[in-house]
Amino acid sequence: MSNLFVLFNVKLRKQQPPQRENNRIGNPALNIFIRHKHTDNHLSNHLLQLCLYLGRRDFVDHVEHVDPIDGVLKIDPSALNGKKVWIQLACAFHYGREDLDVIGVSFRKDIWIKRIQMHPFEGTKPPNTPMQDALLKKVGDQGHPFTFDIPVHLPCSVSLQPAPEDAGKPCGVDYEVKAYIANEEDETDEKAVKKDTCRLIIRKIQYAPSELAAGPKTDLNKQFITADKPIHVEASMEKELYYHGDPIPIKVKVNNETSKVVKKIKISIHQITDVLLYSADKYHKCVLNEEFADQINANSTFEKEYRVTPLLANNKEKRGLSLDGKLKDEDTNLASSTILLPNMDKQIQGLVVSYKIRVTLIMGGGLLGSLTLRFSILPLSFSNDICCY
């Protein structure tokens, strides 16, 4: 099999990490993400109790449904000593440093948790997915398939960009698949189960809906005391939704019937993040600010389309900027706009992200005024087809 990804959770011996290739769903190969956990802490013991397999770590929210999380858990029953095995999917909101939990203050809020008893198995097994059939061929007889369905009302993976000196997990929403050995289902004491636990962080990603709304449009009339006629400014966009990394066109029309001269036009894009779970914080971050030296003379008209592209690469140092959930050693982008469905509980979203464009005309005596357009940024949809070799 080509394109095999192996991520070890324990160290058996010093070795070079495997070469990582471009990780995208839809590549013509099966990407396998693995977490191993040994029977005890002795390095000489090579037997495995648990081994968690996932074919991918990005799961797409299609607005009306979310891709199921389908994986395989390898269990060695001979090493369990009569204990049981569970697997859980947890959606949690982190809003503080994990190392402060030792003083009894928790900075984590579980939004949603679901557990499945894997050994001895209880419940009804759904039919295997093609992904699970491919994984079972690799795992063998000790493989046990599992499936989680994520409710559509849960938030997508998102985090706030930390400062360079900050350490630990950033504030935000993440998803974790965890398999653990315990006597009871809710035995969550980390000191008791840490050595018998394996886990993988995954991402829930929002993708663009198939039906797109019409683009926003706004205008402004400015009347000066010393002028008989006003200046009229109009700003518009062709559509309401754009994809990460694509240029965003803004059409500006000006009818200047005054004796004043517009010196230049400024376009800025702002990200607004509402933090809802632990407080009522709101972050305003300018992710793009460009000025264009287009002069509009007195008693003249003007029309031009500007193209601007907000990128995370130009905002790496801004603390508190919202980003799409990030997996270790992988790049991410500016946070996608939050899509709120009717009757959805806004509070459990954790972070609600939106964007607006501000168009400002600058005259000799100062600012003429600003026009605001609201829009959305989402990832471009891609194929989820999987081809296994």
DRENSE-879202 format. One record per atom (N, C-alpha, C): x negated, y, z negated. Coordinates in steps of 0.001 Angstrom, whole numbers, padded with zeros to 6 digits, always signed. Each point is the difference from the previous one (the first is absolute). Layout:
% residues N
XYZ ...
//
This chain:
% residues 389
-000852-001190+000000 +000852+001190+000000 -000885+001236+000000 +000329+000933+000889 -000747+001247+000028 +000627+000988-000952 -000806+000996-000357 +000496+001109-000798 +000516-000451-001360 -000843-000650-000796 +000357-000506-001317 -000510+000943-001067 +000880+000443-000897 -000370+000909-001067 +000061-000758-001309 -001075-000030-000769 -000032-000687-001279 -000453+000991-001056 +000824+000246-001022 -000306+000950-001053 -000080-000769-001309 -001170-000096-000627 -000171-000790-001204 +000238+000838-001237 +000671-000611-000978 +000278+000667-001258 -000987-000404-001088 -000859-000991+000256 -001017-000428-000941 -001306-000138+000740 -001126-000026-000732 -001313-000099+000598 -000607-001354-000340 -000208-000813+001022 -000659-001286-000200 -001502+000127+000153 -000402+000792+000944 -001421+000187+000259 -000149+001307+000765 -001202+000527+000026 -000232+001228+000743 +000064-000289+001489 +000805+000739+000709 +000104-000188+001438 +000441+001307+000636 -000282+000131+001289 +000385+001188+000727 +001497-000054+000284 +000713+001126-000107 +001426-000001+000300 +000231-000279+001475 +001125-000668+000341 +000269-000296+001398 +000220+001265+000808 -000377-000049+001253 +000188+001138+000895 +001486+000212+000240 +000478+001221-000214 +001416+000279+000162 +000231+000646+001356 +001004-000503+000686 +000350+000548+001290 +001201+000918-000164 +000418+000576+001097 +001141+000901-000041 +001243-000756-000433 +000633+000444-001106 +001127-000721-000573 +001303+000660+000418 +000636-000562+001007 +001284+000527+000430 +000954-001159+000231 +001240+000204-000469 +001024-000968+000301 +000220+000009+001511 +000214-001172+000566 +000200-000063+001428 -001263-000395+000745 -001177-000075-000692 -001185-000526+000641 +000257-001442+000428 -000569-000471+001101 +000269-001363+000466 -000750-001029-000830 +000198+000026-001298 -000604-000987-000881 +000700+000077-001334 -000203-001017-000842 +000611-000020-001320 -001002+000483-001019 +000269+001126-000635 -000864+000525-001042 +000432-000582-001330 -000884-000679-000706 +000358-000631-001259 -000676+000720-001143 +000789+000458-000962 -000518+000642-001194 +000136-000976-001150 -001093-000255-000719 -000042-001058-000995 -000479+000571-001325 +000630-000448-001093 -000504+000257-001331 -000194-001341-000690 -001213-000254-000526 -000319-001230-000712 -000045+000269-001492 +000367-000991-000800 -000217+000061-001438 -000461-001378-000474 -001118-000038-000715 -000573-001260-000453 +000636-000459-001298 -000208-001286-000312 +000622-000575-001179 -000533+000618-001278 -001246+000422-000042 -000506+000700-001167 -001092+000966+000431 -000673+000566-000942 -000961+001056+000308 -001407-000528+000251 -000191-001311+000000 -001329-000548+000250 -000305+000028+001490 -001123+000571+000362 -000338+000138+001412 -000237-001340+000677 -000333-001028-000778 -000298-001295+000593 +001253-000772+000389 +001186+000458-000445 +001236-000710+000285 +000554+000472+001338 +000142-000904+000925 +000427+000373+001350 +001444-000409+000279 +000718-000511-001016 +001392-000355+000212 +000867+001244-000084 +001063+000032+000776 +000885+001158+000045 +001361-000359-000577 +000502+000825-000887 +001371-000148-000459 +000971+000641+000986 -000252+001292+000322 +000905+000767+000846 -000750+000619+001163 +000656+000047+001125 -000559+000688+001171 +001170+000616+000756 -000009+001309+000117 +001110+000740+000591 -000339+000385+001434 +000895-000336+000924 -000210+000243+001426 +001115+000895+000539 -000401+001064+000704 +000933+000841+000742 -000560+000212+001400 +000865-000009+000988 -000448+000212+001371 -000222+001449+000343 +000545+000921-000800 -000172+001438+000219 +000263+000718-001304 -000348+001269-000049 +000192+000782-001217 +000820+001257+000245 +000449+000219+001225 +000887+001111+000333 +001371-000558+000351 +001033+000488-000668 +001362-000455+000241 +000856+001225+000298 +000751-000086+001092 +000626+001172+000598 +001436+000173-000487 +000307+001229-000382 +001372+000399-000314 +000623+000538+001282 +000978-000747+000535 +000661+000386+001247 +001270+000807-000259 +000110+000628-001159 +001134+000806-000455 +001163-000893-000418 +000454-000889+000875 +001132-000865-000331 -000444-001294-000678 -001234-000415+000166 -000521-001193-000656 -001509+000120-000107 -000585-000830-000852 -001441-000016-000223 -000531-001388+000348 -001161-000038+000623 -000614-001294+000306 -000136-000841-001268 +000387-001288+000053 -000181-000856-001184 -001472-000281-000268 -000336-000148-001257 -001364-000351-000394 -000082-001517-000057 -000635-000589+000967 -000066-001460+000112 -001451-000444-000131 -000267-000812-000981 -001350-000485-000241 +000004-001424-000513 -001171-000453-000417 -000175-001363-000517 -000878+000080-001243 +000385-000751-001032 -000789-000097-001228 -000506-001437-000135 -001320-000136-000050 -000599-001314-000193 -000177-000248-001496 +000532-001135-000477 -000014-000329-001417 -000647-001361-000204 -000949-000074-000921 -000583-001278-000408 +000673-000424-001307 +001010-000887+000045 +000745-000339-001215 -000830-000735-001040 -001092-000638+000404 -000805-000773-000950 -000736+000897-000993 -000106+001292+000303 -000750+000914-000862 +000895+000928-000809 +001314-000239-000010 +000922+000920-000664 +000196-000309-001472 -000305-001202-000435 +000158-000390-001409 +001423+000215-000506 +000966-000369+000840 +001392+000080-000410 +000633+001367+000125 -000759+001012+000421 +000564+001338+000137 +000742+000141+001331 +000739+001098+000131 +000775+000272+001197 -000678+001090+000835 +000437+000102+001233 -000560+000995+000923 +001135+000858+000552 -000183+001313-000073 +000947+000947+000576 -000719+000881+001018 +000805+000556+000886 -000498+001042+000890 +000982+001158-000067 -000520+001219-000002 +000874+001164-000120 -000408+001081+000988 +000998+000774+000395 -000220+001211+000792 +000457+001170-000848 -000869+000976-000184 +000310+001158-000842 -000241+001289+000770 +000966+000905-000094 -000144+001365+000499 -000151+000896-001224 -001105+000718-000091 -000290+000781-001207 -000453+001402+000370 +000228+000915-000934 -000436+001388+000146 -001083+000261-001039 -001188+000396+000467 -001123+000314-000883 -000138+001515-000098 -000156+000498-001225 -000129+001447-000167 -001020+000377-001062 -000969-000855-000235 -001059+000319-000957 -001121-000999+000108 -001059+000252-000722 -001182-000852+000045 +000265-001304-000734 -000355-001134+000662 +000237-001315-000595 -000823-000232-001261 -001183+000614-000093 -000848-000256-001164 +000577+000605-001276 +001001+000888+000123 +000635+000562-001190 +001086-000910-000562 +000350-001079+000739 +001008-000921-000501 -000442-000695-001283 -001297-000059-000245 -000496-000705-001180 +000411+000698-001287 +000367+001262+000054 +000412+000709-001212 +001517-000078-000195 +000634-000863+000792 +001425-000217-000168 +000892+000902+000817 -000571+000793+000868 +000785+000887+000860 +000001-000572+001409 +001173-000335+000489 +000098-000586+001339 +000253+001090+001025 -000771-000021+001071 +000172+000943+001097 +000480-000719+001252 +000797-001031-000193 +000551-000789+001099 +001482-000231-000278 +000814+000193+001015 +001432-000262-000103 +000381-000990+001093 +000497-001143-000396 +000449-000996+000964 +001355+000410+000555 +000045+000182+001308 +001236+000387+000660 +000855-001223+000307 -000653-001092+000412 +000734-001211+000403 -000945-001188-000102 +000488-001114-000568 -000790-001228-000126 +000890-001190+000336 -000561-000943+000727 +000684-001270+000256 -001006-001125-000167 +000423-001076-000681 -000880-001142-000259 +000620-001276+000539 -000856-000918+000438 +000414-001322+000473 -000858-001033-000716 +000632-001009-000607 -000759-001091-000613 -000428-000964+001102 -001317-000163+000160 -000550-000817+001081 -000326-001429-000429 -000357-000189-001280 -000318-001358-000475 +000364-000123-001472 +000876-000958-000338 +000845-000761+000942 +001011+000930+000663 +000280-000224+001263 +000822+000941+000754 +001441-000037-000476 +000602+001171-000097 +001406+000133-000338 +000678+000899+001021 +001188-000420+000422 +000740+000796+000968 +000115-000698+001339 +000367+000768+001013 +000188-000511+001358 -001052+000605+000910 -000675-000849+000746 -001038+000480+000905 +000614+000428+001327 -000281+001234+000445 +000469+000418+001330 -000836-000674+001083 +000490-000017+001235 -000803-000578+001093 -001334+000725+000142 -001026-000753+000372 -001326+000593+000195 -000004+000932+001211 -000750+001079-000109 -000213+000895+001127 -001174-000523+000833 -000150+000460+001246 -001175-000409+000791 -001318+000329-000698 -000035+001117-000723 -001201+000355-000744 -000307-001049-001061 +001007-000433-000729 -000214-000995-001048 -000419-001341+000590 +000590-000394+001119 -000411-001264+000636 -001473+000054+000392 -000447+001162+000504 -001407+000128+000382 -000906-000045-001228 +000428+000638-001087 -000808-000014-001219 -000056-001391-000619 +001119-000725+000032 +000037-001342-000588 -000946-000952+000721 -000202+000217+001283 -000964-000828+000737 -001411+000218-000519 -000279+001216-000442 -001323+000291-000542 -000147-000471-001446 +001092+000087-000773 -000073-000256-001437 +000056-001483-000314 +000892-000734+000661 +000126-001432-000273 +001172-000319-000918 -000053-001206-000590 +001130-000519-000774 +000272+000777-001280 -000983+000716-000528 +000206+000740-001245 +000588+001393+000227 +000344+000318+001236 +000578+001303+000316 +001496+000044-000286 +000451+001109-000572 +001414+000212-000327 +000428+001345+000577 +000915+000008+000987 +000422+001270+000611 +000898+000801-000944 -000083+001317+000109 +000871+000886-000764 +000416+001167+000878 +001157+000582-000311 +000525+001128+000772 +000652+000997-000948 -000358+001271+000189 +000649+001088-000738 +000683+000925+001001 +001201+000417-000325 +000725+001005+000784 -000004+001311-000777 -000539+001048+000612 -000076+001307-000647 +001281+000784+000302 +000696+000488-001013 +001185+000839+000256 -000372+001283+000752 +000897+000456+000847 -000295+001168+000844 -000071+001281-000809 +000585+000021-001212 +000012+001247-000768 -001296+000242-000757 -000930-000952+000018 -001256+000188-000714 -000927+000939+000762 -000881+000712-000697 -000892+000957+000672 -001077-000704+000823 -000591+000753+000909 -001145-000494+000755 -001288+000284-000781 -001072-000661+000395 -001285+000186-000675 -000525+001410+000277 -000295+000727-001062 -000486+001372+000130 -000828+000328-001230 -000989+000873+000172 -000842+000385-001134 -000431+001451+000150 -000404+000604-001124 -000531+001357+000005 -001520-000073+000096 -000575+000790+000895 -001446-000028+000197 -000716+000509-001255 -000882-000817-000579 -000698+000438-001212 -001155+000936+000336 -000510+000646-001024 -001210+000805+000156 -001203-000927+000115 -001110+000478+000590 -001177-000873+000162 -000501-000585-001309 +000163+000717-001112 -000514-000503-001279 +000990-000909-000716 +001250-000122+000502 +000990-000845-000663 -000324-001470+000228 +000255-000821-001018 -000229-001438+000079 +001304-000732-000289 +000044-001280+000406 +001178-000812-000261 +001035+000113+001096 +001138-000618-000247 +001068-000052+000986 +000687+001359+000097 +000225+000513+001211 +000624+001318+000136 +001484-000040-000347 +000550+001154-000280 +001430+000126-000257 +000768-000345+001271 +001048-000810-000155 +000795-000346+001164 +000739-001310-000167 +000613-000455+001096 +000797-001224+000032 -000784-001077+000737 -000085-001200-000599 -000632-001112+000704 +000788-001287-000238 -000323-001002+000823 +000621-001321-000086 -001096-001031-000237 +000292-000962-000883 -000987-001024-000329 +000674-001365-000043 -000610-000960+000708 +000397-001403-000092 -000953-000672-000984 +000558-000625-001036 -000828-000603-001041 +000477-001404-000312 -000916-000950+000015 +000272-001370-000449 -000696-000196-001337 +000670-000671-000937 -000592-000160-001326 +000470-001295-000651 -000808-000482-000920 +000268-001219-000760 +000379+000404-001420 +001118-000503-000490 +000463+000372-001338 +000999-001039-000476 +000340+000111-001278 +001024-000879-000560 +001404+000523+000264 +000143+001339+000040 +001296+000609+000219 -000083+001012+001138 +001144+000270+000635 +000055+000882+001168 -000462+001407-000318 +000417+000550-001147 -000296+001391-000326 -001214+000141-000900 -000917-000958+000037 -001226+000099-000777 -000948+000948+000723 +000111+001275-000307 -000703+001027+000775 -001204+000578-000717 -000393-000571-001129 -001180+000486-000712 -001236-000242+000857 -000614+001083+000503 -001125-000135+000921 -001152-000779-000618 -000232+000138-001317 -001106-000714-000630 +000227-001499+000026 +001279-000405-000002 +000312-001424-000022 -000054-000617+001389 +000335+000750+001045 +000155-000615+001316 -001006+000492+001022 -000873+000937-000350 -000881+000590+001012 -000876-001043+000674 -000544-000949-000775 -000883-000995+000605 +000777-001033+000809 +001327-000033-000163 +000841-000935+000741 +000889+000741+000986 -000503+001079+000568 +000789+000866+000874 -000759+000305+001282 +000711+000015+001104 -000569+000527+001250 +001023+000931+000617 -000472+001057+000643 +000902+001036+000472 -000522+000640+001281 +000941+000574+000758 -000312+000747+001217 +000888+001241+000061 -000599+001141+000303 +000767+001224+000247 +000469-000019+001454 +001281+000300+000214 +000548+000097+001353 +000590+001397+000179 +000442+000300+001225 +000584+001319+000273 +001372-000153+000648 +000918+000845-000424 +001289+000166+000684 -000084+001308+000773 +000112-000102+001322 -000224+001146+000883 +001297+000373+000702 +000298+001282+000007 +001201+000495+000669 -000276+000232+001476 +000842-000590+000863 -000143+000244+001426 +001186+000774+000535 -000214+000625+001135 +000971+000951+000526 +001294-000698+000402 +001142+000578-000309 +001275-000560+000461 +000122+000124+001506 +000832-000853+000577 +000147-000005+001461 +000747+001238+000499 +000920+000532-000799 +000757+001179+000395 -000652+001241-000606 -000423+000903+000860 -000697+001199-000450 +000920+001209+000072 -000109+000851-001005 +000822+001207-000040 -000569+001071+000916 +000852+000946+000366 -000452+001104+000850 -000959+000889-000782 -000852+000685+000728 -001004+000841-000629 +000587+001242-000654 -000666+000513-001032 +000497+001198-000684 -000259+001262+000820 +000796+001031-000315 -000136+001282+000688 +000395+001099-000975 -000739+001071-000004 +000311+001134-000867 -000426+001296+000665 +000598+001103-000433 -000359+001290+000586 +000014+001080-001070 -000556+001147+000357 -000136+001118-000938 +000148+001306+000767 +000835+000901-000525 +000129+001363+000523 -000559+000970-001023 -000947+000808+000423 -000618+000955-000916 +000239+001417+000517 +000666+000792-000833 +000291+001380+000364 -000892+000938-000813 -000729+000870+000697 -000850+000976-000668 +000724+001336-000115 -000313+000730-001065 +000662+001290-000226 -000343+000995+001103 -001226-000091+000507 -000464+000976+000998 +000322-000402+001432 +000707-001135+000179 +000291-000472+001352 +001504-000158+000184 +000453+000293+001198 +001425-000128+000300 +000407-001452+000237 -000911-000777+000546 +000317-001388+000348 -000871-000959-000818 +000457-001248-000161 -000741-000959-000841 -001004-000825+000808 -000760-000818-000722 -000817-001022+000612 +000643-001349-000345 +000172-000826+001004 +000664-001299-000176 -001019-001120+000211 -000081-000919-000969 -000940-001130+000068 +000789-001296-000118 -000339-000961+000827 +000657-001302-000026 -001067-001101+000027 +000147-000984-000877 -000910-001143-000033 +000820-001286+000058 -000485-000978+000749 +000757-001249+000161 -000943-001163+000263 +000524-001203-000227 -000726-001246+000272 +000927-000917+000780 -000589-000815+000886 +000806-000868+000854 +000705-001097-000794 -000638-000497-001049 +000590-001084-000790 -000355+000206-001465 +000659-000769-000856 -000178+000182-001436 -001093-000889-000569 -000379-001049+000729 -000944-000994-000526 -001211-000126+000911 -001190-000069-000623 -001249-000181+000735 -000834-001073-000686 -000947-000557+000765 -000815-001096-000514 -001342+000517-000504 -000559-000733-000970 -001302+000368-000545 -001037+000106+001121 -000745+001097+000014 -001075+000164+000964 +000413+000599+001328 +001306+000118+000258 +000450+000588+001260 +000093+001522-000112 -000323+000730+001069 +000186+001457-000022 +001478+000345-000163 +000264+001050-000758 +001372+000456-000240 +000209+001299+000761 +000866+000004+001009 +000222+001235+000773 +001035+000907-000668 -000315+001288-000076 +000922+001017-000525 +000148+001095+001050 +001210+000220+000418 +000255+001013+001018 +000388+001310-000697 -000699+001081+000362 +000236+001321-000604 +000418+000974+001097 +001117+000680-000237 +000482+001039+000906 +000126+001318-000766 -000472+001070+000617 +000050+001315-000638 +000542+001018+000998 +000971+000761-000443 +000502+001132+000778 -000264+001258-000824 -001062+000700+000335 -000447+001150-000777 +000505+001285+000662 +001073+000545-000548 +000578+001239+000542 -000417+001215-000809 -001019-000160-000831 -000477+001112-000831 -001280+000577+000603 -000516+001032-000655 -001263+000609+000435 -001191-000606-000725 +000221-001028-000785 -001066-000631-000765 -000619-001148+000792 -001241-000359-000355 -000744-001054+000692 -000249-001155-000967 +000317-001223+000462 -000308-001213-000778 -001436-000394+000325 -000855-000066-001024 -001421-000267+000200 -000303-001481+000219 +000649-000867-000781 -000249-001436+000118 +001142-000779-000629 -000012-001310+000247 +001033-000915-000506 -000685-001079-000838 +000535-000223-001180 -000554-001020-000893 +001009-001135-000164 -000514-001236+000107 +000837-001194-000198 -000617-000833-001111 +000801-000339-000984 -000476-000833-001103 +000985-001142-000243 -000535-001136-000475 +000823-001164-000340 -000209-000295-001478 +001105-000189-000710 -000043-000195-001445 +000626-001340-000360 -000651-000697-000923 +000535-001249-000547 +000584+000302-001387 +001236-000414-000211 +000655+000195-001295 +000257-001367-000620 -000500-000192-001212 +000170-001265-000715 +000739+000258-001300 +001154-000652-000160 +000752+000050-001252 -000329-001247-000812 -000532+000179-001201 -000284-001104-000907 +001190-000129-000935 +000702-001141+000056 +001298-000102-000640 +000037-000897-001231 -000852-001010-000077 +000172-001017-001033 -000407+000468-001392 -001145+000650-000133 -000474+000338-001334 +000115+001484-000328 +000259+000832+000993 +000169+001430-000243 +000659+000613+001224 +000147+001316-000030 +000608+000702+001126 -001042+000816+000742 -001189-000578+000186 -001074+000711+000686 +000297+000122+001494 -000542+001039+000595 +000097+000186+001453 -001339+000529+000484 -000540-000660+001041 -001288+000395+000568 +000219+000559+001399 -000538+001203+000235 +000003+000614+001332 -001448+000033+000487 -000274-000681+001093 -001343-000043+000555 +000037+000380+001479 -000826+000981+000352 -000133+000388+001408 -000975-000960+000673 +000478-000770+000974 -000841-000991+000666 -000500+000491+001355 +000477+001165+000442 -000488+000586+001259 +000289+001490-000022 -000973+000785+000454 +000153+001455+000065 -000822+000518+001178 +000668+000395+001060 -000692+000458+001208 +000556+001355+000435 -000892+000849+000477 +000380+001311+000519 -000330+000076+001488 +000899+000618+000755 -000156+000115+001456 +000001+001478+000374 -001029+000401+000718 -000191+001422+000336 +000802+000376+001231 +001308-000214-000061 +000902+000379+001086 +000652+001339-000357 -000320+001035+000743 +000541+001334-000273 +001291+000207+000769 +000998+000534-000694 +001295+000290+000629 +000190+001514-000041 -000068+000597+001154 +000060+001463+000077 +001410+000522-000262 +000070+001303-000192 +001302+000643-000218 +000860-000118+001249 +001323-000136-000239 +000982-000079+001095 -000374-001085+001019 -000263-001187-000497 -000342-001118+000877 +000579-001298-000577 -000009-001025+000824 +000452-001327-000432 -001181-000964+000037 +000132-001075-000754 -001087-000976-000124 +000602-001382-000232 -000585-001000+000644 +000446-001380-000205 -001201-000931+000178 -000203-000885-000980 -001137-000927+000070 +000272-001206-000887 -000546-001140+000419 +000083-001230-000807 -001361-000271-000618 -000027-000108-001302 -001219-000312-000736 +000018-001473-000422 -001181-000601-000030 -000119-001400-000436 -000979-000070-001164 +000469-000547-001097 -000830-000123-001197 +000081-001444-000494 -001059-000463-000668 -000070-001389-000469 -000515-000031-001435 +000856-000265-000973 -000473-000140-001391 -000673-001358-000202 -001198+000002-000591 -000765-001232-000193 -000552-000053-001419 -000063-001210-000546 -000598-000177-001313 -001487+000329+000033 -000657-000241+001139 -001435+000255+000111 -000359+001450-000315 +000936+000919+000202 -000243+001411-000291 +000453+000413-001397 +000448-000981-000801 +000535+000312-001334 -000515-000962-001058 -001199-000509+000183 -000544-001027-000891 -000232+000501-001421 -000200+001285-000188 -000371+000531-001312 +001181+000544-000787 +001199-000120+000514 +001162+000594-000664 +000614-000980-000992 -000185+000279-001269 +000565-000845-001045 +001512+000196-000062 +000745-001110-000173 +001444+000066-000092 +000711-000108+001328 -000750-000192+001081 +000605-000204+001310 +000570-001413+000080 +001203-000148+000518 +000631-001318+000096 -000508-000752+001215 -000341-001279-000223 -000508-000872+001057 +000838-001270+000053 +000041-000612+001169 +000576-001333+000074 -000851-000948-000830 +000634-001024-000585 -000702-000947-000851 -001254-000533+000663 -001079-000102-000764 -001298-000389+000538 -000441-001330-000575 -000436-000904+000886 -000627-001235-000421 -001504+000228-000097 -000670-000801-000788 -001423+000177-000238 -000782-000052+001309 -000932+000944+000164 -000911+000062+001147 +000721+000241+001317 +001218+000485-000030 +000708+000290+001239 +000440+001457+000004 +000036+000578+001190 +000417+001387+000136 +001514+000114-000126 +000450+001189-000314 +001428+000270-000039 +000250+001327+000694 +001154+000612-000216 +000335+001261+000646 +000864+000821-000943 +000365+001196+000436 +000936+000798-000777 +001266-000807-000252 +000607+000216-001141 +001188-000780-000360 +001108+000194+001030 +000690-001076+000288 +001148+000071+000893 +001166+000681-000708 +000847+000636+000765 +001182+000639-000574 +000907-001049-000629 +000577+000343-001131 +000919-000907-000688 +001367+000052+000672 +000533-001164+000360 +001340-000095+000572 +000963-000392-001108 +000930+000862-000311 +000989-000252-001043 +001321-000406+000643 +000434-001229-000284 +001257-000495+000533 +001167+000520-000840 +001218+000001+000571 +001174+000430-000783 +000167-000857-001256 +000370+000621-001092 +000240-000670-001291 -001263-000616-000597 -001165+000378+000484 -001251-000520-000552 -000380+000793-001254 -000443-000725-001037 -000433+000648-001227 -001353+000660+000247 -000005+001312+000044 -001214+000737+000318 -001055-000157-001087 +000422-000227-001249 -000936-000032-001118 -000997-001155+000102 +000431-001156+000500 -000897-001161+000025 -001012+000070+001140 +000073+001016+000834 -000963+000113+001086 -001393+000369-000510 -000088+000533-001208 -001303+000359-000550 -000528+001292+000586 -000372-000043+001278 -000477+001179+000716 +000841+000180+001259 +000548+001183+000183 +000778+000316+001208 -000794+001027+000797 -000341-000362+001237 -000894+000818+000829 +000771+000581+001178 -000215+001284+000258 +000590+000657+001165 -001009+000993+000579 +000279+000480+001213 -000905+000928+000695 +000795+001162+000585 -000682+001143+000111 +000584+001149+000673 -001085+000758+000751 +000398+000643+001082 -000886+000849+000805 +000417+001455-000209 -000990+000856-000182 +000267+001431-000172 -000680+000769+001135 +000791+000776+000725 -000505+000834+001094 +000054+001456-000463 -001153+000670+000022 -000098+001366-000524 -000599+000919+001059 +000646+001144+000222 -000529+001032+000896 -000729+001055-000833 -001211+000335+000435 -000820+000964-000728 -000135+001261+000849 +000413+001117-000569 -000055+001285+000694 -001096+000862-000611 -000208+001161+000539 -001053+000878-000486 +000195+000408-001449 +001255+000136-000424 +000284+000422-001363 +000202-001138-000973 -000165-001255+000427 +000191-001147-000885 +000856-001070+000656 +000659-000809-000832 +000806-001104+000501 +001369+000489+000431 +000443-000509+001159 +001346+000321+000461 +001033-000835-000753 -000298-001239-000242 +000931-000940-000624 -000335-001406+000451 +000595-001003-000668 -000299-001399+000294 +001282-000748+000338 -000135-000954+000889 +001088-000901+000358 -000397-001407-000441 +000922-000745-000581 -000299-001323-000546 +000779-001066+000754 -000705-001045+000424 +000593-001154+000671 -000332-001252-000813 +001001-000793-000300 -000232-001243-000742 -000017-001175+000970 -000935-000928-000224 -000147-001143+000899 -000546-001186-000794 -000134-001140+000663 -000474-001234-000645 -001208-000547+000740 -000890-000657-000757 -001146-000711+000562 +000088-001445-000450 -000057-000920+000946 +000069-001428-000307 -000986-000757+000871 -000379-001226-000394 -000884-000806+000846 +000718-000459+001252 -000765-000227+001042 +000523-000533+001257 +000279-001477-000164 +001185-000448+000418 +000352-001418-000112 -000920-000835+000871 -000221-001232-000462 -000810-000927+000787 +000615-001373-000086 -000527-000926+000795 +000522-001361+000041 -000423-000773-001225 +000926-000804-000522 -000293-000866-001124 -000214-001438+000442 -000074-000218+001313 -000174-001351+000491 -001346-000569-000454 -000008-001298-000306 -001206-000654-000511 -000309-001187+000893 -001182-000086+000431 -000456-001128+000813 -001086-000736-000773 +000221-001261-000282 -000921-000778-000823 -000775-000969+000894 -001312-000046-000207 -000831-000880+000792 -000395-001195-000844 
//
